[in-house]
């Protein structure tokens, strides 16, 4: 998870930097984890619509690609949070 967005202490968070890093990382090293982190960063900037759209595509790819159940569950949990306009924080309990 991106510590710049997920840290429980607001003073440590830097959503703009996290988004910049997540975008670059998800392009350079595509993976479910890196794409999930990109959605997390989008939500942290307050762009829940973009986070939701990104996460929905990612979740579909995970299901079609037969990703492990724990990965699918984590992606779904994060999507549910974005639908409620809630960013993911370190205290969030996800698989």
Backbone as numpy.savetxt, mean C-alpha at the origin, in Angstrom:
# Nx Ny Nz CAx CAy CAz Cx Cy Cz
6.74 -2.58 4.65 5.90 -1.41 4.65 6.79 -0.18 4.65
6.31 0.89 4.05 7.09 2.11 3.95 7.10 2.87 5.28
8.25 2.89 5.98 8.29 3.54 7.28 7.96 5.03 7.21
8.20 5.67 6.08 7.91 7.09 5.95 6.41 7.39 5.95
5.58 6.39 5.69 4.14 6.60 5.70 3.46 5.85 6.82
4.04 4.76 7.25 3.36 3.86 8.17 3.75 4.06 9.63
4.74 4.86 9.88 5.20 5.04 11.26 4.07 5.60 12.12
3.91 5.08 13.33 2.82 5.56 14.18 3.00 7.01 14.65
4.22 7.54 14.62 4.48 8.91 15.05 4.39 9.86 13.86
3.45 10.81 13.87 3.27 11.73 12.75 4.53 12.51 12.38
5.37 12.85 13.34 6.57 13.64 13.06 7.57 12.89 12.18
7.49 11.58 12.16 8.43 10.77 11.38 7.94 10.58 9.95
6.66 10.70 9.73 6.07 10.45 8.41 6.44 11.53 7.40
6.67 11.11 6.17 6.92 12.03 5.05 6.28 11.39 3.82
4.98 11.64 3.64 4.21 10.98 2.59 4.72 11.33 1.20
5.13 12.58 0.99 5.63 12.98 -0.33 6.89 12.22 -0.71
7.84 12.14 0.19 9.06 11.39 -0.07 8.75 9.91 -0.23
7.88 9.39 0.60 7.51 7.97 0.51 6.90 7.66 -0.85
6.04 8.53 -1.34 5.42 8.31 -2.65 6.47 8.32 -3.74
7.38 9.27 -3.69 8.45 9.35 -4.69 9.28 8.07 -4.69
9.67 7.61 -3.52 10.48 6.39 -3.41 9.70 5.15 -3.83
8.43 5.08 -3.44 7.61 3.92 -3.78 7.38 3.82 -5.28
7.15 4.96 -5.93 6.97 4.95 -7.38 8.22 4.44 -8.08
9.37 4.96 -7.69 10.63 4.53 -8.31 10.91 3.05 -8.04
10.66 2.61 -6.82 10.94 1.23 -6.45 10.00 0.25 -7.15
8.73 0.61 -7.30 7.79 -0.31 -7.93 8.07 -0.46 -9.42
8.68 0.55 -10.03 9.08 0.46 -11.44 10.37 -0.35 -11.57
11.33 -0.05 -10.72 12.64 -0.71 -10.79 12.60 -2.17 -10.35
11.73 -2.48 -9.40 11.67 -3.83 -8.83 10.20 -4.25 -8.66
9.50 -4.52 -9.76 8.07 -4.86 -9.64 7.83 -6.10 -8.78
6.90 -5.96 -7.86 6.50 -7.09 -7.02 5.19 -6.70 -6.33
4.52 -7.68 -5.75 3.30 -7.39 -5.00 3.62 -6.46 -3.83
4.71 -6.73 -3.14 5.06 -5.91 -1.98 5.33 -4.47 -2.37
6.09 -4.26 -3.44 6.42 -2.90 -3.85 5.19 -2.17 -4.37
4.32 -2.87 -5.08 3.09 -2.24 -5.56 2.15 -1.93 -4.41
2.12 -2.80 -3.42 1.31 -2.55 -2.22 1.83 -1.31 -1.50
3.14 -1.17 -1.43 3.75 -0.01 -0.80 3.40 1.28 -1.56
3.32 1.19 -2.89 2.92 2.35 -3.68 1.49 2.78 -3.31
0.58 1.83 -3.21 -0.79 2.15 -2.82 -0.81 2.74 -1.41
-0.01 2.19 -0.53 0.10 2.69 0.83 0.53 4.15 0.83
1.53 4.48 -0.01 2.03 5.85 -0.08 0.97 6.78 -0.69
0.25 6.31 -1.69 -0.82 7.12 -2.26 -1.86 7.46 -1.20
-2.24 6.48 -0.41 -3.21 6.72 0.66 -2.66 7.69 1.70
-1.38 7.57 1.98 -0.77 8.45 2.98 -0.79 9.91 2.55
-0.78 10.15 1.22 -0.86 11.52 0.72 -2.30 12.02 0.69
-3.24 11.12 0.99 -4.65 11.49 0.98 -5.36 11.16 -0.32
-4.64 10.56 -1.26 -5.24 10.20 -2.55 -5.81 8.78 -2.46
-6.90 8.65 -1.73 -7.50 7.35 -1.50 -8.10 6.76 -2.77
-8.57 7.60 -3.69 -9.12 7.10 -4.95 -8.03 6.40 -5.76
-6.86 7.02 -5.86 -5.75 6.40 -6.59 -5.26 5.15 -5.87
-5.19 5.21 -4.54 -4.76 4.05 -3.77 -5.73 2.89 -3.99
-7.01 3.19 -3.95 -8.03 2.16 -4.16 -7.92 1.55 -5.55
-7.82 2.39 -6.57 -7.74 1.88 -7.95 -6.49 1.02 -8.14
-5.38 1.48 -7.61 -4.13 0.73 -7.72 -4.25 -0.61 -6.99
-4.80 -0.58 -5.79 -4.92 -1.79 -4.98 -5.88 -2.79 -5.60
-6.96 -2.31 -6.20 -7.92 -3.22 -6.86 -7.24 -3.97 -8.01
-6.44 -3.26 -8.82 -5.72 -3.91 -9.92 -4.72 -4.92 -9.37
-4.01 -4.51 -8.33 -3.02 -5.38 -7.71 -3.67 -6.64 -7.13
-4.79 -6.47 -6.47 -5.50 -7.60 -5.88 -5.96 -8.58 -6.96
-6.45 -8.05 -8.05 -6.88 -8.91 -9.16 -5.70 -9.69 -9.73
-4.56 -9.03 -9.91 -3.36 -9.71 -10.40 -2.92 -10.81 -9.43
-3.01 -10.52 -8.14 -2.62 -11.50 -7.13 -3.52 -12.73 -7.18
-4.81 -12.51 -7.37 -5.75 -13.63 -7.43 -5.54 -14.45 -8.70
-5.39 -13.78 -9.83 -5.17 -14.47 -11.12 -3.84 -15.20 -11.11
-2.84 -14.57 -10.50 -1.51 -15.16 -10.43 -1.34 -16.17 -9.32
-2.41 -16.47 -8.64 -2.40 -17.44 -7.54 -1.33 -17.12 -6.49
-1.31 -15.87 -6.08 -0.41 -15.47 -5.00 -0.80 -16.20 -3.73
0.13 -16.34 -2.80 -0.20 -16.99 -1.52 -1.39 -16.30 -0.83
-2.15 -17.09 -0.12 -3.35 -16.59 0.56 -3.03 -15.43 1.49
-1.89 -15.47 2.15 -1.52 -14.39 3.07 -1.31 -13.08 2.33
-0.77 -13.15 1.13 -0.56 -11.94 0.32 -1.91 -11.38 -0.10
-2.79 -12.23 -0.59 -4.12 -11.79 -1.01 -4.87 -11.18 0.17
-4.77 -11.79 1.33 -5.45 -11.27 2.53 -4.91 -9.90 2.91
-3.60 -9.72 2.85 -2.99 -8.43 3.18 -3.44 -7.35 2.20
-3.43 -7.69 0.91 -3.86 -6.73 -0.10 -5.32 -6.34 0.10
-6.17 -7.32 0.41 -7.58 -7.05 0.65 -7.77 -6.18 1.88
-7.03 -6.46 2.93 -7.12 -5.67 4.17 -6.77 -4.22 3.90
-5.70 -4.00 3.14 -5.31 -2.63 2.81 -6.36 -1.96 1.94
-6.91 -2.68 0.96 -7.97 -2.12 0.12 -9.16 -1.70 0.98
-9.54 -2.54 1.91 -10.66 -2.21 2.80 -10.39 -0.91 3.56
-9.15 -0.72 3.99 -8.80 0.51 4.70 -8.90 1.72 3.77
-8.45 1.59 2.53 -8.52 2.71 1.58 -9.96 3.06 1.27
-10.82 2.05 1.21 -12.24 2.31 0.96 -12.87 3.11 2.10
-12.33 2.95 3.30 -12.81 3.70 4.46 -12.03 5.01 4.65
-11.15 5.30 3.68 -10.28 6.49 3.73 -9.38 6.47 4.96
-8.82 5.29 5.22 -7.89 5.11 6.33 -6.54 4.70 5.78
-5.48 5.44 6.10 -4.14 5.00 5.70 -3.70 3.81 6.55
-2.74 3.08 6.06 -2.18 1.94 6.79 -1.06 2.46 7.67
-1.05 2.07 8.91 -0.02 2.46 9.87 0.65 1.22 10.43
1.81 1.40 11.04 2.57 0.28 11.57 1.78 -0.56 12.57
0.87 0.05 13.28 0.07 -0.68 14.25 -1.00 -1.54 13.63
-1.22 -1.40 12.31 -2.25 -2.20 11.64 -1.85 -3.66 11.63
-2.74 -4.51 12.05 -2.46 -5.93 12.11 -2.91 -6.59 10.80
-1.94 -6.89 9.93 -2.23 -7.58 8.68 -1.23 -8.72 8.54
-1.61 -9.77 7.81 -0.68 -10.89 7.63 0.55 -10.49 6.88
